[in-house]
Amino acid sequence: MVEKISVIAFDIDGTLYPSLKFYLRIIPYFLHHISFFQKFNSVRKVLHKTAPLPDFYEYQARLLAEKKQIPVQQAKDQIQRYVYDGLKPYFEQIKSFDYVLESFKRLKEAGYRLALLSDFPPSQKGETWGVLPYCELVLGSEECGALKPSKYPFGILAQKLGVMPEEILYVGNSVKYDIIGAKKAGMKTAYILPFWRRLFSKPLKLADINFSNYRQFTDIMLK
């Protein structure tokens, strides 16, 4: 399977860094704006099931405006303030998983083309723990018009890289959004195992590759 892969694309949130540490850090911020985030999260649940949109951000703002009964522009401003800008500083306090940067370096040196595909804007993560120089493409699904698990952003990823979907290995931590989404798009998948799966030695059968840490993942890809 590895021999047929030319591109390795990674999710970001929960895949390159431990999401639990991020969630713990934002608890005070979330509680301070709990009414907004409750409504925004319900909007995102709808958007995860929505077909590709010509203007994702406009539709997202309209859904929030309906829930909050406020003007659309005000909803758009709140999303920018509380989500895209407001959460950005918290990522600066989070470290990536061990060996992430080392893994990107080794995979790039081995000839793999590397990319990122994330639901939230990759730019929100700043320097993304040093991996950006090794990536040929950095893509946010929002700018594609549809969130994962829609196969649409995965298709755009393949199109922009000029490869067939089956040549891409997509690495993620979410079964529903990353693994199933990429599989529906015709890609191979690698799943970073959560603690409970590692503890009970329960790999995800749906994924082509299961791994516990990035050094192990790199060794699998370079064997």
URSUL-V298929 format. One record per residue. N is the residue number from 1. RES is the residue in one small letter. OMEGA is omega in whole degrees, -180 to 180 (999 if undefined). D_CENTER is the distance of its C-alpha to the mean C-alpha in whole Angstrom. Layout:
n=N res=RES omega=OMEGA d_center=D_CENTER
n=N res=RES omega=OMEGA d_center=D_CENTER
This chain:
n=1 res=m omega=-178 d_center=23
n=2 res=v omega=-177 d_center=22
n=3 res=e omega=-178 d_center=25
n=4 res=k omega=-178 d_center=23
n=5 res=i omega=176 d_center=20
n=6 res=s omega=-178 d_center=20
n=7 res=v omega=171 d_center=16
n=8 res=i omega=-180 d_center=13
n=9 res=a omega=-175 d_center=10
n=10 res=f omega=162 d_center=7
n=11 res=d omega=179 d_center=3
n=12 res=i omega=-172 d_center=4
n=13 res=d omega=-178 d_center=5
n=14 res=g omega=180 d_center=8
n=15 res=t omega=177 d_center=7
n=16 res=l omega=179 d_center=9
n=17 res=y omega=-180 d_center=11
n=18 res=p omega=-176 d_center=12
n=19 res=s omega=-179 d_center=11
n=20 res=l omega=179 d_center=15
n=21 res=k omega=178 d_center=16
n=22 res=f omega=-179 d_center=14
n=23 res=y omega=179 d_center=15
n=24 res=l omega=-179 d_center=19
n=25 res=r omega=-175 d_center=19
n=26 res=i omega=-179 d_center=18
n=27 res=i omega=180 d_center=21
n=28 res=p omega=179 d_center=24
n=29 res=y omega=180 d_center=22
n=30 res=f omega=-179 d_center=20
n=31 res=l omega=179 d_center=24
n=32 res=h omega=-179 d_center=25
n=33 res=h omega=-171 d_center=24
n=34 res=i omega=180 d_center=23
n=35 res=s omega=179 d_center=25
n=36 res=f omega=-174 d_center=22
n=37 res=f omega=175 d_center=19
n=38 res=q omega=-180 d_center=21
n=39 res=k omega=180 d_center=21
n=40 res=f omega=179 d_center=18
n=41 res=n omega=177 d_center=16
n=42 res=s omega=176 d_center=19
n=43 res=v omega=-179 d_center=18
n=44 res=r omega=177 d_center=14
n=45 res=k omega=177 d_center=15
n=46 res=v omega=-176 d_center=17
n=47 res=l omega=177 d_center=15
n=48 res=h omega=-178 d_center=13
n=49 res=k omega=-174 d_center=16
n=50 res=t omega=177 d_center=17
n=51 res=a omega=179 d_center=18
n=52 res=p omega=-175 d_center=17
n=53 res=l omega=177 d_center=19
n=54 res=p omega=177 d_center=21
n=55 res=d omega=-177 d_center=20
n=56 res=f omega=-174 d_center=17
n=57 res=y omega=178 d_center=18
n=58 res=e omega=-178 d_center=21
n=59 res=y omega=177 d_center=21
n=60 res=q omega=179 d_center=18
n=61 res=a omega=179 d_center=21
n=62 res=r omega=178 d_center=24
n=63 res=l omega=180 d_center=22
n=64 res=l omega=180 d_center=22
n=65 res=a omega=178 d_center=26
n=66 res=e omega=-179 d_center=27
n=67 res=k omega=-177 d_center=26
n=68 res=k omega=-178 d_center=27
n=69 res=q omega=178 d_center=30
n=70 res=i omega=177 d_center=30
n=71 res=p omega=-178 d_center=30
n=72 res=v omega=-179 d_center=27
n=73 res=q omega=177 d_center=27
n=74 res=q omega=177 d_center=27
n=75 res=a omega=179 d_center=24
n=76 res=k omega=179 d_center=22
n=77 res=d omega=-180 d_center=23
n=78 res=q omega=178 d_center=22
n=79 res=i omega=179 d_center=19
n=80 res=q omega=-175 d_center=19
n=81 res=r omega=-172 d_center=21
n=82 res=y omega=-176 d_center=19
n=83 res=v omega=-173 d_center=15
n=84 res=y omega=178 d_center=15
n=85 res=d omega=-173 d_center=18
n=86 res=g omega=-178 d_center=18
n=87 res=l omega=-174 d_center=15
n=88 res=k omega=-179 d_center=15
n=89 res=p omega=-177 d_center=18
n=90 res=y omega=178 d_center=17
n=91 res=f omega=179 d_center=14
n=92 res=e omega=-178 d_center=17
n=93 res=q omega=-177 d_center=18
n=94 res=i omega=176 d_center=16
n=95 res=k omega=177 d_center=16
n=96 res=s omega=170 d_center=14
n=97 res=f omega=176 d_center=15
n=98 res=d omega=173 d_center=18
n=99 res=y omega=-179 d_center=18
n=100 res=v omega=-178 d_center=15
n=101 res=l omega=177 d_center=17
n=102 res=e omega=-179 d_center=20
n=103 res=s omega=179 d_center=18
n=104 res=f omega=180 d_center=16
n=105 res=k omega=-177 d_center=20
n=106 res=r omega=-180 d_center=21
n=107 res=l omega=178 d_center=19
n=108 res=k omega=180 d_center=20
n=109 res=e omega=-180 d_center=24
n=110 res=a omega=176 d_center=24
n=111 res=g omega=177 d_center=23
n=112 res=y omega=171 d_center=19
n=113 res=r omega=-174 d_center=18
n=114 res=l omega=-179 d_center=14
n=115 res=a omega=175 d_center=11
n=116 res=l omega=173 d_center=8
n=117 res=l omega=-175 d_center=6
n=118 res=s omega=177 d_center=3
n=119 res=d omega=177 d_center=5
n=120 res=f omega=-175 d_center=7
n=121 res=p omega=177 d_center=9
n=122 res=p omega=-179 d_center=8
n=123 res=s omega=178 d_center=12
n=124 res=q omega=-178 d_center=12
n=125 res=k omega=176 d_center=11
n=126 res=g omega=-178 d_center=14
n=127 res=e omega=177 d_center=15
n=128 res=t omega=174 d_center=12
n=129 res=w omega=172 d_center=15
n=130 res=g omega=-174 d_center=16
n=131 res=v omega=-174 d_center=14
n=132 res=l omega=-180 d_center=14
n=133 res=p omega=-178 d_center=18
n=134 res=y omega=-176 d_center=17
n=135 res=c omega=177 d_center=15
n=136 res=e omega=-178 d_center=16
n=137 res=l omega=175 d_center=14
n=138 res=v omega=-169 d_center=11
n=139 res=l omega=173 d_center=10
n=140 res=g omega=-178 d_center=8
n=141 res=s omega=179 d_center=9
n=142 res=e omega=-180 d_center=11
n=143 res=e omega=175 d_center=13
n=144 res=c omega=178 d_center=13
n=145 res=g omega=-179 d_center=15
n=146 res=a omega=178 d_center=13
n=147 res=l omega=170 d_center=10
n=148 res=k omega=16 d_center=9
n=149 res=p omega=175 d_center=11
n=150 res=s omega=179 d_center=13
n=151 res=k omega=-176 d_center=14
n=152 res=y omega=179 d_center=14
n=153 res=p omega=177 d_center=11
n=154 res=f omega=178 d_center=11
n=155 res=g omega=178 d_center=15
n=156 res=i omega=177 d_center=15
n=157 res=l omega=-180 d_center=13
n=158 res=a omega=-179 d_center=16
n=159 res=q omega=-179 d_center=18
n=160 res=k omega=179 d_center=17
n=161 res=l omega=178 d_center=18
n=162 res=g omega=180 d_center=21
n=163 res=v omega=174 d_center=20
n=164 res=m omega=-179 d_center=20
n=165 res=p omega=-178 d_center=17
n=166 res=e omega=176 d_center=19
n=167 res=e omega=-176 d_center=19
n=168 res=i omega=170 d_center=15
n=169 res=l omega=180 d_center=14
n=170 res=y omega=-176 d_center=10
n=171 res=v omega=-178 d_center=9
n=172 res=g omega=-180 d_center=7
n=173 res=n omega=-179 d_center=9
n=174 res=s omega=178 d_center=9
n=175 res=v omega=-175 d_center=12
n=176 res=k omega=-172 d_center=12
n=177 res=y omega=-175 d_center=9
n=178 res=d omega=-174 d_center=8
n=179 res=i omega=180 d_center=11
n=180 res=i omega=179 d_center=13
n=181 res=g omega=-180 d_center=11
n=182 res=a omega=178 d_center=12
n=183 res=k omega=179 d_center=15
n=184 res=k omega=180 d_center=16
n=185 res=a omega=177 d_center=15
n=186 res=g omega=-178 d_center=18
n=187 res=m omega=168 d_center=15
n=188 res=k omega=-176 d_center=16
n=189 res=t omega=173 d_center=13
n=190 res=a omega=-174 d_center=13
n=191 res=y omega=175 d_center=13
n=192 res=i omega=-171 d_center=13
n=193 res=l omega=173 d_center=15
n=194 res=p omega=-174 d_center=16
n=195 res=f omega=-175 d_center=19
n=196 res=w omega=177 d_center=21
n=197 res=r omega=176 d_center=20
n=198 res=r omega=-177 d_center=21
n=199 res=l omega=-176 d_center=24
n=200 res=f omega=179 d_center=26
n=201 res=s omega=-179 d_center=25
n=202 res=k omega=177 d_center=23
n=203 res=p omega=177 d_center=21
n=204 res=l omega=-175 d_center=18
n=205 res=k omega=-178 d_center=21
n=206 res=l omega=-178 d_center=18
n=207 res=a omega=178 d_center=16
n=208 res=d omega=179 d_center=18
n=209 res=i omega=171 d_center=18
n=210 res=n omega=178 d_center=17
n=211 res=f omega=-177 d_center=17
n=212 res=s omega=179 d_center=18
n=213 res=n omega=-172 d_center=17
n=214 res=y omega=175 d_center=16
n=215 res=r omega=177 d_center=20
n=216 res=q omega=179 d_center=21
n=217 res=f omega=180 d_center=18
n=218 res=t omega=179 d_center=19
n=219 res=d omega=178 d_center=23
n=220 res=i omega=-176 d_center=22
n=221 res=m omega=-176 d_center=21
n=222 res=l omega=-177 d_center=24
n=223 res=k omega=999 d_center=26
